[in-house]
Amino acid sequence: MAFLLDRLGHPERRPAVIHVGGTNGKGSVAAALACAYQAAGHRTALFTSPHLERWTERFALDGTEMSPGEFADLVESLWPLVAEAEAAGLDPPTEFEFLTAMAYVWAEAREADVLVQEVGLGGRLDSTNVVESPVVAVLTNVSLDHTDRLGPTVAAIAREKVGIVKPGRPVVSGFAGEAAAILRAKADEVGAPLWELDRSVAFACHEEWRGGPLAETLLDYRGLRWQADGLPLALSGPHEARNMALVLLALEVANDAGGPPVPWPAAREALGRVAWPGRLEAVPLAAGPTAILDGAHNPAAAEALALALPRVARWRRLHAVLGMLADKDVETALPLLARHADRVFLTEPPSARAAPLARLEAALTDRQRSRAELHPSPEAAFRSAQAGLGEGDVILVAGSLYLVGALRPLVRRAARPTPPPRPVG
């Protein structure tokens, strides 16, 4: 990365950078932060991973996804750097290193004031960890995921995550327990001011039913200066309320650190309209039932989904279309994903890393297994779930972002048409 950025004239130094890491929730947090800076009038670039359906989803400027033409032009313009790196005796850039370099060049070329960037994997050795002086580093949480590369324990993973902490630059954290202690030690070591969600502010959430497919999640927040009661959130569930409280704290800290200013009205507006597809995303279907898409792919995310569903959704029967990747903790996560299901449809996400059907079936409890069907493709599993739907039923698609990305176009085609706006007068 240092080689690439040196050849490119260090575009990563131009915009104000907000760096977001953690195990779960970092995409939601990054999207909400970008929405807030945009609402405040700043030209805002957002770089996230992975994508659901299209590579261009990873890049958004002021909420607008990069066009395929711009993506292709960037790839073509940077491609000679691959040969240059090899000629210099380096390994060729990885896919994610190349995409990260693209993000910096693109943000500079489009004259972004702010770049909100999400860590790809870990933190210490991540391609995004070349920014020397971020406005603020935001760390959401730590749980067991990518243990083959980050380590087998929460402590080992936390040590990788805190690698994005920079000397003298503020850090905002949702870490708890052992991970929080590791972060405090790191912040002390490098002289980074630290604000912790569970120590620096107070927050709570509740739900209200207002006629939509999901209950609206409302946030109460008592921050450094900002306060709110019943703040409506566009993203649903107690876990997203925690994420959004972290966003508000990060914005308050970033304002104090001299970042591009975000006033309270812009922050409030952003939390009420941010969109992050594939995370408790509800789609009313034309036939009457509702589809809920959630890429929960590890035990912590599966537990958050299992806790959130009864709070934000109502159903007569729940039909769960589930699939996971083989390098995830299938045995712990899958029974959580199927916890509320009346029927279970197991399938393999479209990936060479997909967990085989036999392993998925074996991971279910005896009761869940008795209600399960096995299908070779996501489309077949979804069609089978559709065939048994009744009024008031819900289809849940969960377990992998690959699965959500494969089925999201099919779900949207089955969606209830949006009524035209009512005439005025």
Sequence and secondary structure as in RCSB ss.txt:
>XXXX:A:sequence
MAFLLDRLGHPERRPAVIHVGGTNGKGSVAAALACAYQAAGHRTALFTSPHLERWTERFALDGTEMSPGEFADLV
ESLWPLVAEAEAAGLDPPTEFEFLTAMAYVWAEAREADVLVQEVGLGGRLDSTNVVESPVVAVLTNVSLDHTDRL
GPTVAAIAREKVGIVKPGRPVVSGFAGEAAAILRAKADEVGAPLWELDRSVAFACHEEWRGGPLAETLLDYRGLR
WQADGLPLALSGPHEARNMALVLLALEVANDAGGPPVPWPAAREALGRVAWPGRLEAVPLAAGPTAILDGAHNPA
AAEALALALPRVARWRRLHAVLGMLADKDVETALPLLARHADRVFLTEPPSARAAPLARLEAALTDRQRSRAELH
PSPEAAFRSAQAGLGEGDVILVAGSLYLVGALRPLVRRAARPTPPPRPVG
>XXXX:A:secstr
 HHHHHHTT GGGSSEEEEEE SSSHHHHHHHHHHHHHHTT  EEEE S  SS GGGGEEETTEE  HHHHHHHH
HHHTHHHHHHHHTT     HHHHHHHHHHHHHHHTT SEEEEE SSSSTT TTTT SS SEEEE    S SHHHH
 SSHHHHHHHHGGG  TT  EEE   HHHHHHHHHHHHHHT  EEEHHHH EEEEEEE  SSSS EEEEEEE SS
 EEEEEEESS SHHHHHHHHHHHHHHHHHHHTT S   HHHHHHHHHH   TTSSEEEEBTTS EEEEE   SHH
HHHHHHHHHHHH   SSEEEEE  BTTS HHHHHHHHTTT SEEEE   SSTTB  HHHHHHHS HHHHTTEEE 
SSHHHHHHHHHHT  TT EEEEES HHHHHHHHHHHHHTB          
